[in-house]
Amino acid sequence: MPPNYQQKRWSLADLYPSEQSAQMEASLSELEERVLRFETFRDRLAPTIRLETFLEILAELEQIARLTHRLGAFAELRYSEDTQDQTILAFKGRLDNLMAEISNRTLFFSLWWKELPDSAAERLQEGAGDATYHLEQMRKLRPHTLSEPEEKVINLKDVTGTEALRTLYSTLTNRYVFRLEVEGQVRELTRGELMVFVRSPDPGLRAAAYQSQYQVYREDGAILGLIYSALVRDWRNENLGLRKFRSPLAVRNLANDLPDPVVETLLEVCRRNAPLFQRFFALKARWLQMPRLRRYDLYAPVASAEKRYDFAAGIRQVMESLDSFEPRLADLAERVLEADHLDSEVRPGKRAGAFCAPVEPKLIPWVQANYQGRVEDVATLAHELGHAIHSELASGHSMFTFHPSLPLAETASTFAEMLLVDRLLAQEKDEAVRRDLLFRQVDDAYATIGRQAYFSLFEKEAHELIPQGASVEELCQRYLENLQDQFGDSLDLAPEFRWEWVSIPHLYEVPFYVYAYAFGQLLVFSLYRRYQAQGKEFIPDYLEILSAGGSASPDHILSKAGIHIQEAAFWQGGFDAIRDRIVQLEGLPLPPAR
């Protein structure tokens, strides 16, 4: 049983006491010394280099990576604590410049490695141990790599270009205040606080919450849209114009080590299954006794009961669901709290949403949440602590290979959520709450699969339209058409949702990131069905997937577990699992007419 943990801000002391600390200066000095030493290796690089020398170079490069990740993580985590703090913004800007300089000074090694003859590369890879997959991935970038002067210019350009634009977007949107009238009183809310009300039993409050959100985003919509357009043009100019990638999406696919046809198949299967979610929305309308849902009602509860969990109770639910599956996972999750690496408070200026930040293999990850006591907040804790577990299980790998690739990064997090929901369903006696939990499962499946897949489909179109001169208004119109395709005639779509795309940080921060959510959720449905069929016999295979981290391709890691991601039937199997849940809900007696 975990202790009675309190909701609070995290501690970054395991990184640095502050940006002005002696430890920070010591790391900066060590980084400079290591880079100077690394630069002396340039003249020793040759196809005939001795394996021992090559491994020495790799070891030094790993230490440089460890320091840059540690410094960069501190700046990002401090910024997430308070996106309006001018001191940390200045420090972050200074560090961004330094990281670009370090990248340029060490660039010669990756360029040499990519151009090495195959025979020489194969000889060195055979003795590279855990770094082998990282080295293989670098060589896959060979057709898209530029000359050293060109690569240096791009690194410097990104500091005052794309990175500056992303920081501007984050700083603007995280200072937003949303006004909402609740019980006769106008309240000023953060985005996280506002989003509580989109799940309110009150249909008027649900609508007002969305209207407040998009009114604020619409006021800055032209600016936010221009920021996005600049990022898209930069992505295309660099990756298609200079690096000669086949398509904007192919850039992310190579980074994820997924063949283009696998991702295209995934997105097409998601598109074909849009009617399945439309069927669910029609069912939900009957439960809410509405002729048809409005987009405002997508996450409406079907029961009037609103279960609340204080922070300690929420943590206990997460830990007990993990413990019942495999006690080791609960122990790993609890380490995050014991180390004070969880920031669960809701504060003005704090970054919205939730994330997990693994820094280096031997450090316990940091987790951010904005906990407000709802069932979905408990699920968010399970999700982000699942990410932390994934990183801790992969901590035996090097800096180069402990991070899972994006397609596998959602495996442990989504699986942990499913364990939690099953536990809540098993212990809940109130039929209204149980029914709401079942509906939430499909709500969440839509949000993680259908919604994210359609974000990716919009991104594909936006990355084609913007270079052709599409205006922000034209992008809004195309996004509205994307929503109409997604929802069909299953609900009424209010015009303000045309601004939803400018409120999605992932579209700005990591282009084409979001299909990884659909990949991960559908994968987990498959894994969870196997767990239900096999019981405890399933656990070793599951732990092996997580422990692999990023030491092999997603296809290799999953094929060892009998999962074949090239086949459309595999992805359809995930949707079949969702259909089973919808059929279960359709079998429940409808409430009496009001």
ZATI-517243 format. One record per residue (C-alpha): x, y, z. Coordinates in nm, 2 decimals. Example, Ala and Ser with C-alpha at 12.3 -4.5 7.8 and 13.67 -1.06 7.14 Angstrom:
<nodes>
       x       y       z
    1.23   -0.45    0.78
    1.37   -0.11    0.71
</nodes>
This chain:
<nodes>
       x       y       z
    0.00    0.00    0.00
    0.16    0.33   -0.10
    0.19    0.61    0.16
   -0.05    0.90    0.17
    0.12    1.11   -0.11
    0.04    1.48   -0.13
   -0.03    1.67   -0.44
    0.26    1.91   -0.50
    0.52    2.05   -0.73
    0.81    1.83   -0.83
    1.17    1.88   -0.73
    1.44    1.92   -1.00
    1.72    1.88   -0.75
    1.83    1.55   -0.90
    1.92    1.75   -1.21
    2.03    2.09   -1.07
    1.93    2.31   -0.77
    1.88    2.60   -1.01
    1.99    2.75   -1.33
    2.25    2.96   -1.15
    2.39    2.68   -0.93
    2.75    2.57   -0.90
    2.64    2.23   -1.02
    2.50    2.38   -1.34
    2.83    2.56   -1.41
    3.02    2.25   -1.34
    2.81    2.06   -1.60
    2.86    2.33   -1.85
    3.24    2.33   -1.79
    3.25    1.95   -1.82
    3.05    1.96   -2.14
    3.30    2.20   -2.29
    3.59    1.99   -2.18
    3.44    1.67   -2.33
    3.35    1.84   -2.66
    3.71    1.97   -2.69
    3.84    1.62   -2.63
    3.59    1.48   -2.88
    3.71    1.73   -3.15
    4.06    1.58   -3.12
    3.91    1.25   -3.27
    3.84    1.41   -3.61
    4.19    1.32   -3.74
    4.17    0.96   -3.62
    3.85    0.88   -3.82
    3.92    0.65   -4.11
    3.78    0.33   -4.26
    4.06    0.14   -4.10
    4.01    0.28   -3.75
    4.07    0.03   -3.47
    3.76   -0.10   -3.29
    3.90    0.00   -2.95
    3.94    0.36   -3.07
    3.59    0.36   -3.23
    3.44    0.24   -2.90
    3.63    0.52   -2.71
    3.48    0.78   -2.94
    3.13    0.63   -2.89
    3.18    0.64   -2.51
    3.28    1.01   -2.52
    2.98    1.09   -2.75
    2.75    0.91   -2.51
    2.88    1.13   -2.22
    2.82    1.44   -2.43
    2.47    1.32   -2.50
    2.41    1.25   -2.13
    2.51    1.61   -2.04
    2.32    1.78   -2.31
    2.00    1.58   -2.23
    2.04    1.66   -1.86
    2.09    2.04   -1.93
    1.81    2.05   -2.19
    1.57    1.86   -1.97
    1.63    2.10   -1.68
    1.55    2.40   -1.90
    1.23    2.23   -2.04
    1.11    2.12   -1.70
    1.17    2.46   -1.54
    0.98    2.61   -1.84
    0.69    2.37   -1.79
    0.66    2.47   -1.43
    0.60    2.84   -1.53
    0.59    2.93   -1.90
    0.58    3.30   -1.80
    0.90    3.30   -1.60
    1.13    3.54   -1.79
    1.44    3.42   -1.61
    1.40    3.06   -1.73
    1.30    3.18   -2.08
    1.63    3.37   -2.10
    1.82    3.06   -1.97
    1.64    2.84   -2.21
    1.73    3.07   -2.50
    2.10    3.07   -2.39
    2.09    2.69   -2.37
    1.93    2.65   -2.71
    2.22    2.84   -2.86
    2.47    2.63   -2.67
    2.31    2.30   -2.79
    2.32    2.42   -3.15
    2.69    2.50   -3.11
    2.76    2.16   -2.95
    2.57    1.98   -3.23
    2.78    2.16   -3.49
    3.11    2.08   -3.32
    3.03    1.71   -3.29
    2.86    1.69   -3.63
    3.17    1.56   -3.81
    3.14    1.21   -3.65
    2.79    1.14   -3.78
    2.88    1.27   -4.12
    3.18    1.04   -4.13
    2.98    0.75   -4.01
    2.71    0.79   -4.27
    2.97    0.81   -4.56
    3.17    0.51   -4.44
    3.19    0.22   -4.68
    2.95   -0.06   -4.59
    3.23   -0.32   -4.52
    3.40   -0.09   -4.27
    3.07    0.01   -4.11
    2.97   -0.36   -4.07
    3.30   -0.44   -3.91
    3.26   -0.17   -3.65
    2.89   -0.24   -3.58
    2.97   -0.60   -3.49
    3.16   -0.48   -3.19
    2.94   -0.18   -3.09
    2.72   -0.37   -2.85
    2.41   -0.18   -2.74
    2.49    0.11   -2.98
    2.45   -0.11   -3.29
    2.09   -0.01   -3.37
    2.16    0.36   -3.32
    2.45    0.33   -3.57
    2.23    0.15   -3.81
    1.97    0.42   -3.79
    2.22    0.69   -3.85
    2.33    0.52   -4.18
    1.97    0.51   -4.30
    1.98    0.89   -4.30
    2.27    0.89   -4.55
    2.06    0.97   -4.85
    1.91    1.27   -4.67
    2.23    1.41   -4.52
    2.39    1.74   -4.64
    2.75    1.86   -4.63
    2.90    1.97   -4.30
    2.87    2.34   -4.36
    2.51    2.30   -4.47
    2.42    2.09   -4.16
    2.58    2.35   -3.94
    2.38    2.63   -4.10
    2.06    2.43   -4.04
    2.14    2.38   -3.67
    2.20    2.75   -3.62
    1.89    2.84   -3.82
    1.67    2.62   -3.60
    1.76    2.81   -3.28
    1.62    3.14   -3.40
    1.37    2.98   -3.64
    1.17    2.68   -3.56
    1.26    2.65   -3.19
    1.19    3.02   -3.14
    0.85    2.98   -3.31
    0.76    2.68   -3.10
    0.86    2.87   -2.78
    0.65    3.17   -2.89
    0.35    2.94   -2.95
    0.39    2.78   -2.61
    0.44    3.11   -2.43
    0.13    3.27   -2.59
   -0.11    2.98   -2.54
    0.00    2.89   -2.19
   -0.08    3.23   -2.06
   -0.44    3.22   -2.19
   -0.72    3.26   -1.94
   -1.07    3.13   -2.01
   -1.38    3.29   -1.87
   -1.67    3.06   -1.79
   -1.99    3.12   -1.59
   -2.04    2.84   -1.34
   -2.34    2.85   -1.10
   -2.40    3.22   -1.16
   -2.03    3.32   -1.10
   -1.78    3.40   -1.38
   -1.46    3.21   -1.32
   -1.12    3.26   -1.48
   -0.97    2.92   -1.56
   -0.66    2.76   -1.71
   -0.72    2.54   -2.01
   -0.69    2.23   -1.79
   -0.94    2.36   -1.55
   -1.17    2.46   -1.84
   -1.16    2.11   -1.99
   -1.32    1.97   -1.68
   -1.65    2.12   -1.79
   -1.66    1.95   -2.14
   -1.75    1.64   -1.94
   -2.01    1.81   -1.73
   -2.36    1.66   -1.71
   -2.49    2.01   -1.79
   -2.52    2.04   -2.18
   -2.52    2.42   -2.15
   -2.20    2.42   -1.95
   -2.03    2.18   -2.20
   -2.11    2.41   -2.49
   -2.00    2.72   -2.30
   -1.67    2.56   -2.21
   -1.59    2.48   -2.57
   -1.71    2.83   -2.69
   -1.49    3.00   -2.43
   -1.19    2.79   -2.54
   -1.22    2.86   -2.91
   -1.32    3.23   -2.86
   -0.97    3.28   -2.70
   -0.79    3.08   -2.97
   -0.99    3.25   -3.24
   -0.87    3.59   -3.12
   -0.51    3.49   -3.18
   -0.60    3.25   -3.46
   -0.44    3.45   -3.74
   -0.11    3.47   -3.54
   -0.12    3.10   -3.43
   -0.20    3.00   -3.79
    0.09    3.20   -3.93
    0.33    3.04   -3.68
    0.21    2.70   -3.80
    0.24    2.79   -4.16
    0.60    2.90   -4.11
    0.68    2.58   -3.93
    0.53    2.37   -4.21
    0.72    2.57   -4.48
    1.04    2.52   -4.29
    0.98    2.15   -4.26
    0.92    2.12   -4.63
    1.20    2.35   -4.74
    1.45    2.15   -4.53
    1.33    1.80   -4.57
    1.19    1.79   -4.92
    1.38    2.07   -5.08
    1.73    2.00   -4.93
    1.72    1.65   -4.79
    1.51    1.50   -5.07
    1.25    1.31   -4.86
    0.96    1.17   -5.07
    0.70    1.34   -4.85
    0.66    1.54   -4.53
    0.53    1.23   -4.35
    0.82    1.02   -4.47
    1.05    1.23   -4.25
    0.88    1.12   -3.93
    0.84    0.76   -4.05
    1.22    0.73   -4.10
    1.27    0.87   -3.75
    1.03    0.61   -3.62
    1.19    0.34   -3.83
    0.85    0.25   -3.98
    0.81    0.18   -4.35
    0.59    0.44   -4.53
    0.34    0.16   -4.63
    0.28    0.06   -4.27
    0.18    0.41   -4.17
   -0.03    0.46   -4.48
   -0.21    0.13   -4.40
   -0.27    0.23   -4.04
   -0.42    0.57   -4.14
   -0.64    0.41   -4.41
   -0.77    0.15   -4.17
   -0.85    0.43   -3.92
   -1.03    0.62   -4.19
   -1.23    0.32   -4.29
   -1.34    0.27   -3.93
   -1.48    0.62   -3.88
   -1.83    0.48   -3.91
   -1.77    0.26   -3.61
   -1.72    0.57   -3.39
   -2.01    0.73   -3.56
   -2.22    0.43   -3.45
   -2.10    0.49   -3.09
   -2.19    0.86   -3.11
   -2.55    0.77   -3.22
   -2.57    0.53   -2.93
   -2.45    0.79   -2.69
   -2.72    1.03   -2.82
   -2.99    0.78   -2.73
   -2.85    0.75   -2.38
   -2.85    1.12   -2.34
   -3.20    1.13   -2.49
   -3.09    1.37   -2.76
   -3.20    1.34   -3.13
   -2.84    1.38   -3.22
   -2.52    1.48   -3.04
   -2.36    1.81   -3.08
   -1.98    1.82   -3.10
   -2.00    1.98   -2.75
   -2.14    1.66   -2.62
   -1.87    1.42   -2.74
   -1.74    1.35   -2.39
   -2.06    1.40   -2.20
   -2.12    1.15   -1.91
   -2.41    0.92   -1.96
   -2.47    0.90   -1.59
   -2.54    1.18   -1.34
   -2.30    1.03   -1.09
   -1.96    1.20   -1.09
   -1.71    1.00   -0.91
   -1.42    1.20   -0.75
   -1.09    1.08   -0.61
   -0.87    1.29   -0.40
   -0.50    1.28   -0.50
   -0.40    1.01   -0.25
   -0.70    0.79   -0.35
   -0.62    0.84   -0.72
   -0.25    0.73   -0.67
   -0.37    0.43   -0.47
   -0.59    0.32   -0.75
   -0.31    0.34   -1.00
   -0.06    0.16   -0.78
   -0.30   -0.12   -0.69
   -0.40   -0.18   -1.05
   -0.03   -0.21   -1.15
    0.05   -0.43   -0.85
   -0.23   -0.67   -0.93
   -0.07   -0.72   -1.28
    0.29   -0.73   -1.18
    0.42   -0.59   -0.85
    0.75   -0.48   -1.00
    0.56   -0.22   -1.21
    0.40   -0.07   -0.91
    0.74   -0.04   -0.74
    0.88    0.14   -1.05
    0.59    0.38   -1.06
    0.62    0.45   -0.69
    0.99    0.55   -0.73
    0.87    0.86   -0.93
    0.67    0.98   -0.63
    0.94    0.89   -0.37
    1.19    1.09   -0.57
    0.96    1.39   -0.59
    0.96    1.37   -0.96
    0.58    1.43   -1.00
    0.43    1.77   -1.05
    0.05    1.73   -1.01
   -0.05    2.08   -0.91
   -0.28    2.31   -1.11
   -0.12    2.65   -1.13
   -0.15    2.96   -1.36
    0.13    2.97   -1.61
    0.21    2.60   -1.57
    0.21    2.41   -1.90
   -0.12    2.25   -1.98
   -0.17    1.88   -2.01
    0.06    1.60   -1.90
    0.38    1.43   -2.00
    0.66    1.21   -1.89
    1.03    1.32   -1.94
    1.29    1.05   -1.93
    1.63    1.22   -1.91
    1.89    0.95   -1.90
    1.89    0.57   -1.82
    2.00    0.60   -1.46
    1.77    0.89   -1.36
    1.41    0.83   -1.25
    1.18    1.01   -1.51
    0.99    1.33   -1.43
    0.61    1.33   -1.47
    0.38    1.63   -1.51
    0.00    1.62   -1.46
   -0.27    1.87   -1.37
   -0.47    1.66   -1.12
   -0.82    1.77   -1.04
   -0.98    1.45   -0.90
   -1.18    1.33   -1.20
   -1.17    0.97   -1.33
   -0.98    1.09   -1.63
   -0.72    1.26   -1.41
   -0.66    0.92   -1.24
   -0.63    0.77   -1.59
   -0.38    1.04   -1.68
   -0.17    0.95   -1.38
   -0.17    0.58   -1.49
   -0.08    0.68   -1.84
    0.22    0.90   -1.75
    0.35    0.67   -1.48
    0.32    0.39   -1.75
    0.56    0.60   -1.96
    0.80    0.62   -1.66
    0.78    0.24   -1.61
    0.87    0.19   -1.97
    1.18    0.41   -1.94
    1.29    0.24   -1.61
    1.25   -0.10   -1.76
    1.47    0.01   -2.05
    1.74    0.17   -1.83
    1.99   -0.11   -1.90
    2.04    0.04   -2.24
    2.27    0.32   -2.35
    2.18    0.69   -2.39
    2.15    0.61   -2.76
    1.89    0.33   -2.73
    1.69    0.35   -2.41
    1.42    0.58   -2.55
    1.15    0.38   -2.72
    1.06    0.49   -3.07
    0.74    0.70   -3.09
    0.52    0.41   -3.22
    0.61    0.20   -2.91
    0.63    0.49   -2.67
    0.25    0.47   -2.59
    0.25    0.09   -2.52
    0.31    0.09   -2.14
    0.11    0.41   -2.08
   -0.20    0.29   -2.26
   -0.17   -0.06   -2.11
   -0.16    0.09   -1.76
   -0.47    0.29   -1.83
   -0.66   -0.03   -1.93
   -0.54   -0.20   -1.62
   -0.68    0.09   -1.41
   -1.02    0.10   -1.58
   -1.06   -0.28   -1.54
   -0.99   -0.24   -1.17
   -1.23    0.05   -1.13
   -1.50   -0.15   -1.31
   -1.44   -0.45   -1.09
   -1.47   -0.27   -0.76
   -1.74   -0.02   -0.85
   -2.09   -0.10   -0.71
   -2.28    0.20   -0.85
   -2.42    0.09   -1.18
   -2.44    0.45   -1.31
   -2.07    0.49   -1.24
   -1.99    0.15   -1.40
   -2.19    0.25   -1.71
   -2.00    0.58   -1.73
   -1.67    0.40   -1.71
   -1.76    0.17   -2.00
   -1.86    0.47   -2.21
   -1.54    0.65   -2.11
   -1.34    0.35   -2.24
   -1.48    0.40   -2.59
   -1.46    0.78   -2.55
   -1.09    0.74   -2.48
   -1.05    0.50   -2.77
   -1.20    0.76   -3.00
   -0.98    1.04   -2.86
   -0.67    0.83   -2.89
   -0.73    0.66   -3.23
   -1.00    0.82   -3.44
   -0.92    1.18   -3.34
   -0.54    1.14   -3.36
   -0.56    0.96   -3.69
   -0.77    1.25   -3.84
   -0.52    1.50   -3.70
   -0.25    1.32   -3.90
   -0.47    1.32   -4.21
   -0.52    1.70   -4.16
   -0.14    1.74   -4.12
   -0.08    1.56   -4.45
   -0.32    1.80   -4.62
   -0.19    2.11   -4.45
    0.17    2.02   -4.54
    0.06    2.02   -4.91
   -0.17    2.32   -4.90
    0.05    2.57   -4.71
    0.34    2.56   -4.97
    0.07    2.63   -5.23
   -0.02    2.95   -5.05
   -0.32    2.84   -4.84
   -0.43    3.11   -4.60
   -0.52    3.05   -4.23
   -0.89    3.08   -4.33
   -0.85    2.82   -4.60
   -0.68    2.59   -4.34
   -0.97    2.64   -4.11
   -1.21    2.54   -4.38
   -1.01    2.23   -4.47
   -1.00    2.14   -4.10
   -1.38    2.17   -4.08
   -1.42    1.94   -4.38
   -1.18    1.70   -4.20
   -1.42    1.70   -3.90
   -1.72    1.65   -4.13
   -1.56    1.35   -4.29
   -1.47    1.21   -3.94
   -1.82    1.25   -3.79
   -2.05    1.21   -4.09
   -2.41    1.29   -3.99
   -2.36    1.14   -3.64
   -2.35    1.48   -3.47
   -2.40    1.86   -3.52
   -2.08    2.05   -3.57
   -2.06    2.41   -3.45
   -1.85    2.64   -3.67
   -1.61    2.74   -3.39
   -1.45    2.40   -3.41
   -1.27    2.52   -3.73
   -1.01    2.67   -3.48
   -0.95    2.34   -3.30
   -0.63    2.27   -3.50
   -0.45    2.58   -3.37
   -0.50    2.45   -3.01
   -0.31    2.12   -3.06
    0.05    2.17   -2.94
    0.17    1.84   -3.10
    0.10    1.98   -3.45
    0.35    2.26   -3.38
    0.60    2.08   -3.16
    0.65    1.75   -3.34
    0.51    1.72   -3.69
    0.33    1.39   -3.75
    0.38    1.28   -3.39
    0.01    1.20   -3.34
   -0.03    0.89   -3.54
    0.19    0.72   -3.28
   -0.11    0.75   -3.04
   -0.34    0.55   -3.28
   -0.05    0.30   -3.34
    0.00    0.26   -2.96
   -0.37    0.23   -2.87
   -0.45   -0.03   -3.14
   -0.13   -0.22   -3.05
   -0.24   -0.23   -2.68
   -0.59   -0.36   -2.76
   -0.41   -0.65   -2.93
   -0.18   -0.70   -2.63
   -0.45   -0.67   -2.38
   -0.67   -0.93   -2.55
   -0.37   -1.16   -2.54
   -0.33   -1.09   -2.16
   -0.69   -1.17   -2.10
   -0.65   -1.50   -2.29
   -0.31   -1.60   -2.14
   -0.32   -1.45   -1.79
    0.02   -1.44   -1.62
    0.19   -1.63   -1.90
    0.16   -1.31   -2.10
    0.37   -1.09   -1.87
    0.73   -1.20   -1.97
    0.66   -1.12   -2.34
    0.51   -0.78   -2.24
    0.81   -0.70   -2.02
    1.04   -0.80   -2.30
    0.88   -0.55   -2.53
    0.91   -0.27   -2.28
    1.27   -0.36   -2.17
    1.38   -0.34   -2.54
    1.34    0.04   -2.52
    1.47    0.18   -2.85
    1.73   -0.09   -2.91
    1.57   -0.23   -3.23
    1.30   -0.14   -3.48
    0.93   -0.15   -3.38
    0.88   -0.42   -3.64
    1.16   -0.64   -3.49
    1.05   -0.59   -3.13
    0.69   -0.67   -3.21
    0.75   -0.95   -3.45
    0.93   -1.14   -3.17
    0.59   -1.12   -2.99
    0.40   -1.25   -3.29
    0.27   -0.91   -3.40
    0.28   -0.82   -3.77
    0.23   -0.45   -3.83
    0.25   -0.47   -4.21
   -0.09   -0.63   -4.22
   -0.42   -0.43   -4.24
   -0.58   -0.72   -4.05
   -0.37   -0.65   -3.75
   -0.49   -0.29   -3.72
   -0.85   -0.40   -3.79
   -0.82   -0.64   -3.50
   -0.79   -0.34   -3.27
   -1.11   -0.19   -3.41
   -1.28   -0.53   -3.37
   -1.20   -0.50   -3.00
   -1.36   -0.16   -2.99
   -1.67   -0.30   -3.17
   -1.70   -0.56   -2.90
   -1.72   -0.29   -2.64
   -1.98   -0.09   -2.84
   -2.19   -0.41   -2.88
   -2.17   -0.46   -2.50
   -2.30   -0.10   -2.45
   -2.57   -0.15   -2.71
   -2.70   -0.45   -2.50
   -2.76   -0.23   -2.19
   -3.12   -0.12   -2.13
   -3.17    0.24   -2.21
   -3.28    0.48   -1.93
   -3.65    0.57   -1.90
   -3.75    0.87   -2.10
   -3.73    1.20   -1.91
</nodes>
